[in-house]
Each structure stands twice: as structure tokens, then as C-alpha cells.
């Protein structure tokens, strides 16, 4: 008798399929209980002030619960980015599932069709889910760590004649740089949009994320010269691996993000780029967890976050994409 072949991918992960997701959330009441279990962990508390002195509201209007201390109505949405959303929690749970299980993410156009909402609503929903990964831990990587930078933006050949006017030179234009670091010991990634790729910026990024004295691997860009305990792989000479010296791990992260850029979103504007970078780093960092654990982790990370539509569309420079 032949030994059954292992399924591809991470066989230790406990994945769930769409049929199981629908069984988990058959109605709005079940979805609401699931969110409450994660957000309140068995003890209901006010999303405004944190008080546990609460009571049910008859007929659950205007909200299902009342806080006796701050004298405010609240629900499980209060104190999270979905506080003002009218989208049913069942649809939120399914959207979180789709966002986590799609390695190259989900476009707002596809989410619109999948859960039956408008495209602007789907776009706003995805950005509020990305808000879960906006808080970066302050813990430093102990190394060895791989550091690299990548660039996102348009090309001259894709621009209209009007936009080409005034431009000089050839090749890529309007590129935005993103610096990234991957810790080999934990397989964790952090990435950040940076305004420049000079030595002060990139070495400052390394110092902000890697423990002093930890081994650091980079390519041979001059901006990294002078880093302590630092080895380089000479990409300029077509050298990509030299023993333990390489940046293949962080480059694999860039590869996934760029495939999403071209295949899912098609355009990532500087304004929203950081939000997309956060999404891919956050999803990478929990990929060893089971799917349901990933979903619970994402909801837990939304507690205390807030994202208003007017803040999302405000002109805030290098923040985070046009609506894909």
C-alpha cells in the first residue's frame, strides 16, 4: 500500500475551507458572539471607558449595551475601526477570512462581489482590516537579520503624454522606497516606507529594528557601509549567496508584495502604500498559525484602533493606494 502524499504547503497549519467558515457564521447572532468572545474575553466591558459596570439594553436599540459609569451606549464594535460600520459582523468575519487566506490579498472589486457590498465599502473595509497591523512592536530582532530596500511606483511607458511632460531621463519614475528587515531566528518581518535611501535613513532603520551587535546581512549598497557586525553579498557582481550571507528571505517578502502589486491591486500610491506593506508584513508574521487563530489574532489587534473615512482619504503625504 502506497504511503499517502503530504499536501503541499505548511501541513502543520489548521486551515479551514469556505464551507466551514459558513458553518462557523451561519447568522449574525453567531458572528456577534464570536467577536464578543475575542474582544471581551468573557467579561463584557465598555468600549468607551473600559468599565465592566454594564447592562443589556431592551430591544438592543440604539445599541445592545449600556455603560453605567460613562452613561453611554456601546457594542462590540465600539473602540475598534468598525465602530461606525453598518456592514453585518458576519460579512466582516468572512472579509477577514478572505484577506488572511489570499496570499496576494483581495482587491476591493473582488470583495465587493464576494460579500455583496459596494466597492467603496469594500475598499474601506479592507483598509480597516489592515489597521489591525498598523501597530509595530518595539521588540528588537536578535538576528541574524536580513535587510534590503525595494521600490514601488509607475513607469514612464505607462504614463499619459500629459504626465510625461516635464520629465527627464528614462526608466522608472515616481518610485517610493520601502525598507525591510527579516529576522532569521523568528522568521518575522518589519517594513517601512522611507523618504530616502541614504546611509542615515537605512542605517537608522536597522538600528530601530535590530538589536545592537546582532549579525546583519545586506547587499553591497554603499548606504549600509559601516554597520557593525555586517556582511554583504555582492549583487553588483551577480553574487547572491555566499555561505550564510544572503538576503533571499527579505527578497522573498518583496516578491510576494510585488506580485500583489501587479496582479491584485495594479496600482499602489504613496499615500496608502504603508498600509499595504503593513498588511503583508502582518500576514507573513502569523502565517504559521492556523487560519482560525489568524482570524482571532486579527480581531484582537483591532481593539483600541480607530480609522475614520475622512482620515483615510485625507492628503497626508506618504501614508498608505489608490482604490484597487
KANORUR-V656659 format. One line per field, one symbol per residue. burial: 1 if it has 24 or more other ideal C-beta (glycine too) atoms within 12 Angstrom, else 0. Layout:
# KANORUR-V656659
burial=???
This chain:
# KANORUR-V656659
burial=000000000000001000001001100000110111011100011111000001000000001111100000111111111110101111111111111111111111011101101000111111111111110000011011111111111100000000000000000000011111111100011111110010000110111111100111111010110010011110000000000011101110110111011001101111111111111111111110001101111111111011100001000001111011
